[in-house]
Structures are given as C-alpha cells and as structure tokens.
C-alpha cells in the first residue's frame, strides 16, 4: 500500500511543480556572468582591471563549454534519477538510440 501512496504523491508533486513538462533545460550564461561570479567570490579584487585578452578568451571558452555540459533541472526529476538508476539508464539508452527507430 505504501508504494501506491508514494507513486500517487510523486505524481501530485510533479503536477504542482513549476517545472511541469520542462524538467530539464540547458543552462544559459555568458562570459560576463562568469566574470561577475568571480568578482563576487573574490571581493576587493577587480577582475575587469586585471583581465587581459587571454583572461577574456578563457572566460568565453568556459561559458561555451559549460553550456554544452550543464543542465538546470527540476528537483523532483533530479531526485527520481538519483533514487532510480534504472530510470537514468533507460533515458541514456533512449538518447543513444534517438532516430534509429525510424530507419
């Protein structure tokens, strides 16, 4: 009986979630966002005065690389992936076989 209640709670929790039907989205940020984060983590150190062209290129590269590998996700979806390795494996298989069923 506990399993049925847990499943019902998970469904209700998901439908109330502000992320409903868009559980995962790529994170979007720029080199400027990274620069501001660095400034806030090191107060008193003015990144803009010390940054040369190489530093700006590094920040731009970091922003581009991170956008391809980081996702922002619904906390309910993330918890389900963490507690159910089979679900994560199924999603991985779906993505690996994307488009093959049409051939």
NORZI-V703775 format. One line per field, one symbol per residue. ss: DSSP state (~ for helix, > for strand, _ for the rest). psi: psi as a letter, one per 30 degrees, with the letter a starting at -180 (. if undefined). burial: b if it has 24 or more other C-alpha atoms within 12 Angstrom, else e. A space follows every 10 residues. Layout:
ss = ???
psi = ???
burial = ???
This chain:
ss = _~~~~~~~~~ ~~~~~~____ ___>>>____ ~~~~~~~~~~ ~_____~~~~ __~~~~~~~~ ~~~~~~~~~_ >>>_~~~~~~ ~~~_~~~~~~ ~~~~~~___~ ~~_
psi = eeeeeeeeee eeeeffkfgk gifkkkkjll eeeeeeeeef fikfjjeeef kaeeeeeeee eeeeeefffk kklkeeeeee eefifeeeee eeeeefgkff ff.
burial = eeeeeeeeee eeeeeeeeee eeeeeeeebe beebbeeeee eeeeeeeeee eeeeeeeebe eebeeeeeee eeebebbeee eeeeeeeeee eeeeeeeeee eee
